[in-house]
């Protein structure tokens, strides 16, 4: 039984050894700067210096949309194994598996429509206009 783990241990030892050797070579042969420039500490993106501060507040709506995307994306990933075996399931005339997946997709669609109606995807939600906003008289 222990002999089954020998190839895994060999690969693991090789990976760790290679990492140690490469890190050691980088430390020995790498370029070192003698002077410390204040420009090195500044952040930039795509070679352009930033014009805004890096630590600014981000609206919660961005996080909610990102979380919804991750959750729905993971759930859609469950469609892939079903799609791969669809022909085999169709050959077996297994209608139950098809209906289960149809219910799963309907649930995803329901969740998406529910979030849409709740306004989760409306980042720039505007306040209802009042007559004073449009310049109209009451």
Secondary structure, 3 states (H helix, E strand, C coil): CHHHHHHHHHHHHHHHHHHHHHHHHHHHHCCCCCCCCHHHHCCEECCEECCCCCCCCCCHHHHHHHHHHHHHHHHHHHHHHHHHCHHHHHHCCCHHHHHHHHHHHHHHHHHHHHHHHHCCCCCCCCCCCCHHHHCCCC
